[in-house]
Amino acid sequence: MKKLTEIVERGAVVAPVQAAERDGIITELLDSLIAAGAADAGIRQELLLRVLERERKGSTGFGRGVAVPHVKHRSITRIRAAVGLAPRGIDFSALDRQPVYSVILLLSPEDQPEEHLQAMEVIFKNLSKDTFRRMLRQSGTSQEVWDLLTEADGQHLV
């Protein structure tokens, strides 16, 4: 089973995000992944359009203040994720109609469906825990988020 710190790109933890709406936070997190070398800048627009298209089909705001937008692409060589925190909350058209405070943007290789499912499983396993969600939302800096991810990998927060 993968660990969060193996999925999340350390240089792509944005706390807090500058964006105040869904498309903006997705763009900001995608740009952080590109800046960290997790995706090529040449496919930025295509990745962005695919993620936003996915959101239009059905929100990845799963409730409880979290969203996990994701996209698969042939040019992505390994699974990478960005984490963004929105302290004021963002309307993500979440299933529970509540604001989203924590967003994890996942990029996956198109030809590795099993890896994608494993990454989603690790992300959701942690996001399903009240303590993890609360501590993530309370994190004020990128370093605090990274420390939480490291702690969650080492022990099972309940």
C-alpha positions as CSV (number, residue, x, y, z in Angstrom):
1,M,0.0,0.0,0.0
2,K,1.3,3.4,-1.0
3,K,1.9,6.2,1.5
4,L,0.7,9.8,1.3
5,T,4.3,11.1,1.2
6,E,4.9,8.8,-1.8
7,I,1.9,10.3,-3.6
8,V,2.0,14.0,-2.6
9,E,4.7,16.1,-4.3
10,R,6.4,17.9,-1.4
11,G,6.8,21.1,-3.4
12,A,3.1,21.1,-4.3
13,V,1.6,21.7,-0.9
14,V,-0.1,25.0,-0.9
15,A,-1.3,26.3,2.4
16,P,-3.2,28.5,2.1
17,V,-4.2,28.8,-1.5
18,Q,-4.8,32.2,-3.0
19,A,-7.8,31.2,-5.1
20,A,-11.3,31.8,-3.9
21,E,-13.2,29.5,-6.3
22,R,-13.0,25.9,-7.6
23,D,-11.4,26.5,-11.0
24,G,-8.8,28.8,-9.5
25,I,-7.8,26.3,-6.8
26,I,-7.5,23.5,-9.4
27,T,-5.3,25.8,-11.6
28,E,-3.2,26.8,-8.6
29,L,-2.6,23.2,-7.5
30,L,-1.8,22.1,-11.1
31,D,0.7,24.9,-11.5
32,S,2.3,23.9,-8.2
33,L,2.7,20.3,-9.6
34,I,4.2,21.7,-12.8
35,A,6.6,23.9,-10.9
36,A,7.7,20.9,-8.8
37,G,8.4,18.9,-12.0
38,A,5.6,16.4,-11.6
39,A,4.0,17.4,-14.9
40,D,5.3,19.0,-18.1
41,A,4.2,22.6,-18.7
42,G,3.5,21.7,-22.3
43,I,0.4,19.7,-21.3
44,R,-0.9,22.2,-18.6
45,Q,-3.8,23.5,-20.6
46,E,-4.9,19.9,-21.6
47,L,-4.7,18.7,-18.0
48,L,-6.6,21.7,-16.7
49,L,-9.4,21.3,-19.3
50,R,-9.7,17.6,-18.5
51,V,-9.9,18.2,-14.7
52,L,-12.5,21.0,-15.2
53,E,-14.5,18.8,-17.6
54,R,-14.5,16.0,-15.0
55,E,-15.8,18.5,-12.4
56,R,-18.6,19.6,-14.7
57,K,-19.7,16.0,-15.1
58,G,-19.8,15.4,-11.4
59,S,-18.2,17.2,-8.5
60,T,-15.2,15.5,-6.8
61,G,-16.2,17.4,-3.6
62,F,-17.1,14.3,-1.6
63,G,-18.4,16.1,1.4
64,R,-17.0,16.7,4.9
65,G,-15.0,19.7,3.5
66,V,-12.8,17.7,1.1
67,A,-12.4,17.4,-2.7
68,V,-10.2,15.1,-4.7
69,P,-10.1,16.3,-8.4
70,H,-8.1,13.9,-10.5
71,V,-7.0,13.2,-14.1
72,K,-5.2,10.5,-16.0
73,H,-2.9,11.4,-18.9
74,R,-0.5,9.5,-21.1
75,S,2.3,12.0,-20.5
76,I,2.2,11.6,-16.7
77,T,4.9,9.0,-15.8
78,R,4.1,8.5,-12.1
79,I,1.3,9.3,-9.7
80,R,1.7,12.7,-8.1
81,A,-0.7,14.8,-6.0
82,A,-0.9,18.4,-4.8
83,V,-2.6,19.5,-1.6
84,G,-4.3,22.8,-1.2
85,L,-6.0,24.4,1.9
86,A,-8.7,27.0,1.6
87,P,-9.3,28.3,5.1
88,R,-12.4,30.3,4.1
89,G,-13.9,27.4,2.2
90,I,-14.7,27.1,-1.5
91,D,-17.9,26.2,-3.2
92,F,-17.0,22.9,-5.0
93,S,-20.6,21.8,-5.6
94,A,-19.9,19.1,-3.0
95,L,-22.3,16.2,-2.5
96,D,-23.2,17.5,1.0
97,R,-23.5,21.1,-0.3
98,Q,-20.9,22.3,2.2
99,P,-17.8,24.3,1.5
100,V,-14.5,22.5,0.7
101,Y,-11.5,23.4,2.8
102,S,-9.0,20.7,1.7
103,V,-8.3,19.8,-1.9
104,I,-6.0,17.0,-3.2
105,L,-5.4,17.1,-6.9
106,L,-4.2,13.8,-8.3
107,L,-2.4,13.2,-11.6
108,S,-2.1,9.6,-12.8
109,P,-0.5,7.8,-15.7
110,E,-3.2,6.7,-18.2
111,D,-1.8,3.2,-18.4
112,Q,-1.6,2.4,-14.7
113,P,-5.3,2.1,-13.5
114,E,-4.3,-0.1,-10.5
115,E,-1.8,2.5,-9.3
116,H,-4.5,5.2,-9.6
117,L,-7.0,3.1,-7.6
118,Q,-4.3,2.4,-4.9
119,A,-3.5,6.2,-4.6
120,M,-7.2,7.0,-4.4
121,E,-7.6,4.3,-1.7
122,V,-4.8,5.8,0.4
123,I,-6.1,9.3,0.0
124,F,-9.7,8.3,1.0
125,K,-8.6,6.1,3.8
126,N,-7.0,9.1,5.4
127,L,-9.7,11.6,4.4
128,S,-12.4,9.4,6.0
129,K,-10.8,9.9,9.4
130,D,-12.3,12.9,11.3
131,T,-9.0,13.5,13.1
132,F,-7.0,13.6,9.9
133,R,-9.5,16.0,8.2
134,R,-9.6,18.3,11.2
135,M,-5.8,18.4,11.5
136,L,-5.4,19.0,7.8
137,R,-7.9,21.9,7.9
138,Q,-6.1,23.4,10.9
139,S,-2.7,23.2,9.2
140,G,-1.5,26.8,8.6
141,T,1.6,26.1,6.6
142,S,2.9,23.7,3.9
143,Q,5.3,22.3,6.5
144,E,2.5,21.6,8.9
145,V,0.6,19.7,6.1
146,W,3.8,17.7,5.3
147,D,4.3,16.9,8.9
148,L,0.7,15.6,9.1
149,L,1.1,13.5,6.0
150,T,4.3,12.0,7.4
151,E,2.6,11.3,10.7
152,A,-0.4,9.7,9.0
153,D,1.9,7.4,7.0
154,G,3.6,6.3,10.2
155,Q,0.5,5.7,12.3
156,H,-3.1,5.3,11.8
157,L,-4.9,8.4,12.9
158,V,-8.5,7.7,14.0
